[in-house]
Amino acid sequence: MRQFLSSPGLLLPVLLLACAAPPPAPSAACPPGTEAATIAEAFFGRNAAGREVVDDAAWARFLEESVTPAFPDGLTVLDAAGQWRNREGRIGRERSKLLLVALPGGTAEQATTRLAPVIAAYRARFGQESVMIATRAGCVGF
């Protein structure tokens, strides 16, 4: 390799080819049978003030009244175990709910906008400091 790089006659064509090559595609196309989508994840802690305030019945009501109307085409909810540092600097551990929503053709901004009222309702209803959200590009097929 050292000889190749130190030979000016060989280096120039390689550099010109590198400059002429098209840039890589921003993202690969989705496989057949799937389409581009934004995957949104929202992490709902169930504790407030050091105790669980969102039991299974309360979560079921919230899901029915707030989440399902916001995402009538479908969603998935998983049980999770969360951990985070609160405003006082203490580590809190709590049972959590993870909401997964796939939005075919949607953008991260659209997902965040659709989740915003759900998150605001959860924070107000259950006295939560925050709800974490994450969005990513993906491919979905039904």
HUDAFEN-V312192 format. One record per pair of residues at least 6 apart in sequence whose ideal C-beta (glycine too) atoms are under 6 Angstrom apart, sorted by the first residue. I is the first residue (numbers start at 1). J is the second residue. D is the distance in whole Angstrom. If there is no record, write none. Layout:
i=I j=J d=D
i=I j=J d=D
This chain:
i=4 j=10 d=6
i=30 j=36 d=5
i=30 j=139 d=4
i=33 j=141 d=5
i=34 j=139 d=4
i=34 j=140 d=6
i=34 j=141 d=4
i=35 j=104 d=5
i=37 j=102 d=5
i=37 j=103 d=6
i=37 j=104 d=4
i=37 j=138 d=6
i=37 j=140 d=4
i=38 j=103 d=5
i=38 j=106 d=4
i=38 j=107 d=6
i=38 j=108 d=5
i=38 j=111 d=5
i=38 j=135 d=6
i=39 j=102 d=6
i=39 j=136 d=5
i=39 j=138 d=4
i=40 j=101 d=5
i=40 j=111 d=4
i=40 j=135 d=5
i=41 j=100 d=6
i=41 j=134 d=5
i=42 j=99 d=4
i=42 j=115 d=6
i=42 j=131 d=6
i=42 j=133 d=5
i=43 j=96 d=6
i=43 j=98 d=6
i=43 j=132 d=4
i=44 j=97 d=4
i=44 j=122 d=6
i=44 j=131 d=6
i=45 j=82 d=5
i=45 j=94 d=5
i=45 j=96 d=5
i=46 j=52 d=5
i=46 j=54 d=4
i=46 j=94 d=6
i=46 j=95 d=5
i=47 j=94 d=4
i=48 j=127 d=4
i=53 j=126 d=5
i=54 j=126 d=5
i=66 j=118 d=5
i=66 j=121 d=5
i=67 j=118 d=6
i=70 j=118 d=5
i=71 j=101 d=5
i=75 j=101 d=5
i=76 j=100 d=4
i=77 j=97 d=6
i=77 j=99 d=6
i=78 j=98 d=4
i=80 j=96 d=4
i=80 j=98 d=5
i=82 j=94 d=5
i=82 j=96 d=4
i=83 j=93 d=5
i=84 j=92 d=6
i=85 j=91 d=6
i=86 j=92 d=5
i=102 j=140 d=5
i=103 j=111 d=5
i=104 j=140 d=6
i=108 j=135 d=4
i=111 j=135 d=5
i=115 j=133 d=6
i=119 j=131 d=4
i=122 j=131 d=6
